[in-house]
Amino acid sequence: MKSLFDFIVKPINGRYDNEVKIGKDKSLITNTKIEDFKSVSNQAVVVELPIAFNSDIKVGDIVIIHHNVFRVFYDMKGRKKDSRSKFIDGMYFVSPDQVYLYKQNDKWNAFGDRCFINPIVDNNNLTVDKERKLIGILKYGNSSLKAIGINPGDLVGYTPFGEFEFVIDNERLYCMKSNDIVIEYEHQGNERKYNPSWASGSLRAN
């Protein structure tokens, strides 16, 4: 049971990630709308690898994937439908461009040309924005960025509209492609990561 071009994965803790623990023995359902992409789980375990190409991902690795893979929606007639990624027995096809991050030996690694950025606090007293726009700290890089001297911990600028929000290990991050990184800045020494309180309580990608 292998796919030619796609990974085969299955969700780790169900298809939806909309439950937050309150205290030791209580939990809160944060969203009951199945069509809301923000509640769809993006964490999966790899069951099979593609035949057509090799990658560093191995069977059993945890991967962060596109939210549409496990998503349920309603068609024009109001009928409940699975995504076209659905395979059999709770397993799903995932194309390589829907895989963003993978974990091996308790370490996260960006996949392909993806990278992840920590947003930073806006220190400008003249604005009400808590987060500085289009500037952040590289959290997970890749070989393309490393080749031009940009490494995790560097302060970088990126283009608008190319970032996607994820919560990884209770930390809010932006995922983007290597070519969205357009400049490297010198650290001023006062940069602080911006991680809103709701992210630290999330169950996503722990």
SVG drawing of the C-alpha trace seen along z (x, -y; Angstrom):
<svg xmlns="http://www.w3.org/2000/svg" viewBox="-29 -58 56 60">
<polyline fill="none" stroke="black" stroke-width="0.4" points="0.0,0.0 2.1,-2.9 1.4,-6.0 3.5,-7.1 3.8,-10.8 2.0,-11.3 2.7,-10.6 0.1,-8.5 -0.7,-9.8 -3.2,-9.5 -4.2,-12.0 -2.6,-11.6 -5.4,-12.9 -8.3,-13.0 -9.2,-15.2 -10.1,-18.3 -8.1,-20.1 -10.7,-22.2 -10.4,-21.1 -8.4,-22.8 -7.8,-21.4 -9.0,-23.6 -7.3,-22.4 -6.6,-18.8 -9.9,-17.1 -11.9,-19.5 -11.8,-20.5 -13.4,-23.2 -14.6,-22.8 -13.4,-26.0 -15.3,-25.6 -18.0,-23.2 -18.1,-24.2 -16.6,-21.5 -16.1,-23.7 -13.9,-26.1 -10.3,-25.5 -8.8,-26.9 -10.1,-23.9 -8.8,-21.3 -5.8,-19.3 -2.6,-19.8 -0.6,-17.1 -0.2,-13.6 2.0,-10.6 3.5,-9.2 2.3,-5.7 3.9,-5.3 6.3,-7.2 6.0,-8.2 7.6,-5.8 8.7,-8.4 11.2,-10.3 13.3,-10.1 13.2,-12.6 14.5,-12.8 11.0,-12.0 10.6,-8.5 7.7,-6.2 6.6,-7.1 7.7,-10.7 5.2,-13.4 4.5,-16.0 2.7,-19.3 0.4,-19.5 -2.1,-21.7 -5.4,-22.1 -7.5,-21.0 -6.3,-17.4 -8.5,-16.4 -11.1,-19.0 -14.8,-18.1 -17.1,-20.4 -20.7,-20.7 -21.4,-20.7 -24.0,-22.8 -26.8,-20.5 -25.7,-20.6 -24.3,-17.1 -21.3,-16.4 -18.2,-15.5 -14.6,-14.5 -11.7,-16.2 -10.4,-14.7 -7.3,-13.6 -9.3,-10.9 -8.0,-7.3 -9.2,-4.4 -9.3,-3.3 -8.6,-6.8 -5.7,-7.4 -5.1,-10.3 -3.0,-11.2 -0.7,-14.3 1.2,-15.8 4.8,-17.1 3.7,-20.7 1.2,-20.1 3.9,-19.1 5.6,-21.9 7.5,-20.5 8.5,-17.0 9.8,-15.7 12.6,-13.2 14.4,-12.4 12.3,-15.1 13.6,-17.8 11.5,-19.7 12.8,-20.2 11.4,-22.4 10.5,-20.4 11.5,-21.4 11.6,-25.2 9.5,-26.0 10.8,-27.9 9.2,-29.2 9.5,-32.6 8.9,-33.8 7.0,-37.2 8.5,-39.8 7.1,-42.5 6.6,-46.0 8.6,-48.3 7.2,-51.4 5.4,-53.5 3.5,-55.4 1.5,-52.4 -1.0,-50.1 0.2,-47.1 1.7,-44.4 3.5,-42.7 6.0,-44.1 5.0,-43.7 7.0,-41.7 10.0,-41.2 10.8,-38.2 13.3,-35.7 14.0,-32.6 13.0,-29.5 13.3,-26.7 15.4,-27.2 16.3,-25.1 19.3,-24.3 18.5,-27.1 18.6,-29.7 21.7,-28.2 23.5,-28.4 23.1,-32.2 24.1,-32.5 20.7,-32.8 20.4,-30.6 18.0,-30.0 18.1,-32.9 18.7,-35.5 16.5,-38.6 14.9,-38.7 12.3,-40.6 9.8,-38.9 7.2,-39.8 3.5,-40.3 0.8,-37.8 3.1,-34.7 2.9,-33.7 0.6,-31.1 0.0,-30.9 0.8,-27.7 1.1,-26.9 4.0,-24.5 4.9,-23.4 2.7,-26.2 4.5,-28.8 2.8,-30.9 4.9,-30.8 4.6,-31.9 5.3,-29.4 6.5,-30.7 8.9,-29.8 12.5,-30.6 12.0,-33.2 9.6,-35.1 12.7,-36.0 14.1,-39.2 16.5,-40.7 18.6,-39.9 18.8,-42.6 21.3,-43.2 20.0,-42.4 19.5,-45.5 19.4,-43.6 15.9,-44.5 14.0,-42.1 11.5,-39.9 9.4,-37.1 5.7,-37.8 3.6,-34.8 0.0,-35.6 -1.4,-33.9 -3.9,-31.8 -1.0,-30.1 0.6,-28.9 -2.5,-27.0 -3.1,-25.4 -3.0,-21.6 -1.7,-21.9 1.6,-20.2 2.8,-19.4"/>
</svg>
